[in-house]
Amino acid sequence: LKTLAIVGGRLTRIGGRLQNMTELEKLSLKHNRIKEITAHTFSGDKKLQSIILARNKLRSIAPGTFDPCPN
């Protein structure tokens, strides 16, 4: 899986379910209800280059959330 788009859904939180998606390059989560992104959400996602989070209700992004991402 290289591209994952969950657009216009009812997601409120992003957690560990996106870990270790080793081939994922592009992730679009726009137009959801995301308020929080937890630490280590993207651990193991070595090829992830693009994350689109537009039109959400972000209040909290844990420190180190994007550390494992190459860009």
MARRO-984853 format. One record per residue (C-alpha): x, y, z. Coordinates in steps of 0.5 Angstrom, whole numbers, plus 2048, in hexadecimal, padded with zeros to 3 digits. Example, Ala and Ser with C-alpha at 12.3 -4.5 7.8 and 13.67 -1.06 7.14 Angstrom:
2
<node <819 7F7 810>>,
<node <81B 7FE 80E>>,
***
This chain:
71
<node <800 800 800>>,
<node <803 806 7FE>>,
<node <7FE 80B 7FE>>,
<node <7F8 80C 804>>,
<node <7F2 811 804>>,
<node <7ED 811 809>>,
<node <7EA 817 807>>,
<node <7E3 81A 80A>>,
<node <7E3 815 80F>>,
<node <7E1 816 817>>,
<node <7E8 814 819>>,
<node <7EA 818 820>>,
<node <7F1 815 822>>,
<node <7F7 812 81E>>,
<node <7FA 80D 822>>,
<node <7FF 807 821>>,
<node <7FB 804 81C>>,
<node <7FF 807 816>>,
<node <805 804 819>>,
<node <80A 800 815>>,
<node <807 801 80E>>,
<node <80D 800 80B>>,
<node <80B 802 804>>,
<node <807 808 805>>,
<node <809 80E 802>>,
<node <803 813 802>>,
<node <7FD 813 807>>,
<node <7F7 818 807>>,
<node <7F3 819 80D>>,
<node <7EF 81F 80B>>,
<node <7E8 821 80C>>,
<node <7E8 81D 813>>,
<node <7E7 81F 81A>>,
<node <7EE 81D 81C>>,
<node <7F0 821 823>>,
<node <7F6 81D 825>>,
<node <7FC 819 822>>,
<node <7FF 815 827>>,
<node <807 814 828>>,
<node <80A 80E 823>>,
<node <804 80E 81F>>,
<node <808 80E 819>>,
<node <80E 809 81B>>,
<node <811 805 816>>,
<node <80E 809 810>>,
<node <814 809 80D>>,
<node <812 80C 806>>,
<node <80C 811 808>>,
<node <80D 817 805>>,
<node <807 81B 805>>,
<node <802 81B 80A>>,
<node <7FB 820 809>>,
<node <7F8 822 80F>>,
<node <7F4 828 80C>>,
<node <7ED 829 80F>>,
<node <7ED 826 816>>,
<node <7ED 828 81D>>,
<node <7F4 827 81F>>,
<node <7F5 829 826>>,
<node <7FB 824 828>>,
<node <801 821 825>>,
<node <805 81D 829>>,
<node <80C 81F 82A>>,
<node <811 81A 825>>,
<node <80B 818 821>>,
<node <80E 81A 81A>>,
<node <815 818 81C>>,
<node <815 811 819>>,
<node <813 814 812>>,
<node <818 816 80D>>,
<node <816 81D 80B>>,
***
